[in-house]
Amino acid sequence: MAVDHYENFPVASVLLPARLRPAVRDVYAFARGADDIADEGQAPVEERARQLDAWRAALHALAARRDPDAGLDPAHRRIFLNLGAAIDRHALPIQPFLDLLSAFSQDLRTTRYADEAALLDYCRRSADPVGRIMLHLFGALEAQDLAQSDAICTGLQRVNFCQDVAIDWTKGRVYIPQDSLARHGVDESYIDGCVRQPPARVSDAWRALMREQAARAGAALAAGAPLAWRLPGRIGLELRLVVHGGLRILEKLEHTGYDVFARRPTLTRGDGLLLCWRALRPAFSAPRPPSDPR
């Protein structure tokens, strides 16, 4: 359910009720399309910003029940026509979609995050809205549901930040807070060197830094996990698999000594069997999380 890493998005999964799959595909198309504007191709920043502004205007048009055609490419207009139908059919709020666009726009110009608060604010807009949209589709809108969904989505986003340090570096971005880098004595030149030439063994300072970041991701997933056991049927099972998928990536990070440069951890077919076994257990049981050295 993290937005900029779509392997975690339950796109038309067979576990989702058939009545929800078209809406999930339409939400996915919106998120995928907006993220591609921010990240893909060679267009200058100003042109990307203009396109995202056009998408923002189209969202406001949907909210006002007007035709979202101003400034949109034909293919993009089709995305909004489908999304508008899903919003009307399921009474989805506009604000989560606006929050996503805010995060994508931020990606155009913000490439570093000073501290934990700044990173969490980004996650609040880049990841949490997807979970809130899904909860509206499921009809689970209690305050506790929303808070735990936010925790899961932020946790997944942070798992991806740990997993994709090298990928993000090639995009000119660092999602590890700058104060954490400084506290552990890790300079960005170290990341650059490791991306260019993966070392035989990452430094102790790097492992301590990544252990801290992984612990925070795992704590967020654990905080939100009760939601996955509270939601009924296939919906709950889908979310259990997502939660345990994130936790499994953290396990693999620990097993590789947090070397994300030579061995980016991914989920395999064999992991799928393990995740199913964990998800089918009657109560949540998180693997032992890496300890936060603080």
N, C-alpha and C positions, 0 to 999 in steps of 0.2 A: 504493500500500500504506500510505499514511499514513491514520490512523484517522479523524480528524475532517474529512477532505476526501475524500469518497468517489469523486470522479472518478478518483482514482488506484488504486482498489481493483479488481482484476480479477474483477468479479462475473460468474461464469458465462460468461466470454469464450469465443468459439469457438476460441481458441487453447489453452484448457485441455482436457485429456483429459475426455471425457464422464463418466468414472467419478468425477472429482473435483468436477464442477460442483455437485451437490447439497450437498456438504459446504461448498464455498465460499459458496454462498447462505446456508447455515445460520449460518456464522461471520459473514457480513456482517449477517444479521438481528440477531444478538446485538450486534455492534458498533454498528450503526445505532440499535437500540432503546435501548441504554445511553446513547449520546451524546445522543439525543433527550430522555431523562430529564434529563440534565445541562443541556441547552441550550434546549429548545423549551418553548413554553407559558408560562403565568403562575404556575405553582405556586411557593410559597415555598421557600426553600433547605431548610428542615427537612423538607418533604414529599419533595423530590427526594432528599435524603440517605436518608430512610427507604426509598424505592423502591430505591435503589442497594444499601442494606443487604439488602433482600429478595432482590435479584439475587445478591448475594454468598452469602447463605445457600443459594440454589438451586444455585449452582455447587458448594458443599460437599456438597450433597445428591447431585448427580450423581457427584461423586468417590466418595461412599460407596454409590453405586448405590441411592439412595433416590428416591422420587417428589418432584420439586422443586415442590411445590404451596403451601408455607406462605407466606402473605403476597403471592402473585402475582395480578395480574389475569389473567383467562382468556386474553387475547391474549398476554400475556407467558409464561404457562405453556406455550402452544403453541411459542413460540420455544425454550424450554428442553427440551421433549420432542424437538424436531427436533435441537437441538444435542447433546443426550445421545446420540441415535442416531449422529450423526456422530462424536462422541468415541469411542464404543464401536467403531464400524466401522473407524476409522482410528487407534485408540490414541493420541488426542491428549492432551497433558498439560493439566492444569487451570491450572497457574500462569500461563501467558500471559493467560488470560481474567481471572484475578484481578488481574493487573498492569493490564490495561485498565480494570477497574472502579476500581482505585486512582487512576488518572489522571483518570477522569471525576469521581470524588469530589473530587479536588484542584481541578478546575475550578470547583467550587461556591464555594470560598472563597479560592483563590489566584489572583490576577489579575496579579501582577507577579513577575519573576524577577530576583534580585539580580545574578547573574553567570552565566558560561558553565556552571559546574558545576551550578548549579540548573536551568538550561534543559535540559542534557543528561540530567539525572536524570529530568526530566519526559518527554523524548523516549523514554528507555529504557522507560518504562511506557505511554506513549500511542501510540507508533508501532512500536517494535521488536517487540512481541509479535505483531503481525499477520504480519510476515515469518517469525517463528519458527513460527507455526502453519502457514503455507503450506509451509515447508520440511519440517515433519512430514508433511504431505500428500504431498509429493514424495519423501520418504524420503532427503533430503539433510541429514544431521545431523552431519557432521564439524565440528570446532571452527572451522575456517576458513570453512565455509559459514555458520555461525551469526554469526560476527563480521562477515563481509561483508554478510550480510543486515541486520544491525543498522545498519551504516554506510549502506546504501541507504535504509532506512526513516527513520533520523534525517535524512539528507540531504533526502528528500522532505518530511518534516515541516518542515524549516527553509526549504525553497523555499516551502511554503505560508505560513509565518510572514511571509516577505518579500512574497509576493503579496497577502496578505490583511490588511495592517496596518489599513486602513480598516474592513474588516468586523469584525475583532477589537476595534477601538476602540469600535464601536457596541455590542459585548457587554460593554464595560467591562474589556477585557483588553489587555495589552501583552506580546508575546512576544519583544521585543527586550530583552536584558539591561539592567538599570538602569545597570550600570557602563559599558556601551558607550554608552548615551545620554549619560551624564555626560562620558565621555572625548571625545566628538565635540561636546559643547556643544549637544546637542539636548534641549530641555525638552518634557515631555508637552503643554504648552500649544501647542507648534508642531504636533504631530500633531492636536490638537483643532481648531485653526484650519484646517488643510489639509482635514480631513474635512468641516468645515462649509462651507468655501469653497475648493475646489481652486485653488491658485495658478497663475499663468501659467507659472511656473518654480520648481521646488523649490530650496531653498538648497544651497549647496556643502557645508555641514555635513551635511545630510540625505543627499546623494549619497554622501559619504564613509562615513557610517554604514551605508547600505544596501549599498554596495560591499563593505564588510567582512563583513556578514551573508551576502551572496550568495556571497562567496568561500568562506566556511566551509561553506555548503550544498553548493557544487560540489565542494569537496575531499572531503566525506563521500561523495557520489555516486561520485566517481572512485575512492575507496578501496574501495568495495563492488562496483564494476562488473565485476571479473573473475568474480564469481559468475555473472553473467548470461551470460557467454560459456563458462562451464564446465558449466552445466546443459544437459542435452541437449534437442534437439527443440523442440516447441512451447512447453514450459515456459520454456526459455532465451529463446526469441524474445519471449514475453510480458514477461519481466523486462527484456530489452533495450529494448523499447518504453517501459516504465515509466521506466527510467533516463534514456533520451534525452528522454522527455517532461519530466522535471524539469530537465534541462540546457537544454532549449529554452526553458522559462519563464525561466530565468536569463539566457539570451541576450536575450530580449525585455525583461526588466527593464533590462538594460544599454542596449539600444537606445533605450528611452524615458527614459534619464537617471534611472532609479529613481523616476519619478513614478508611484506606485501609487495616487494619489488621483484623478487625472483619467482614467488609462488602466490599469486593472487588466489585466495580461497574461493571455491565455487561449490555448489551442491551437485552431487552426482546421483545417478539412478539408485545406487546403493543407499545413499543418504535418504532417498525418498521412502524406503522401507522403514528406516529408523524413525523418520518423522511421523509416519503413519502410526507406528507403535506408540510413540510418545503422545501423539494427539488423541489416540483412542483410549488412553488411560482416564479413569473417572475424575481425577483431580490434577491440577497443574503441579508439576514438579520440575523446576528449572534445574538444568545442569549446574554444577558448581561454577559460579561466575569468577572470573579473574579478580583478584583483590585490588582495590584502589589503594595505592601506596600512601595516600593521605588519610 
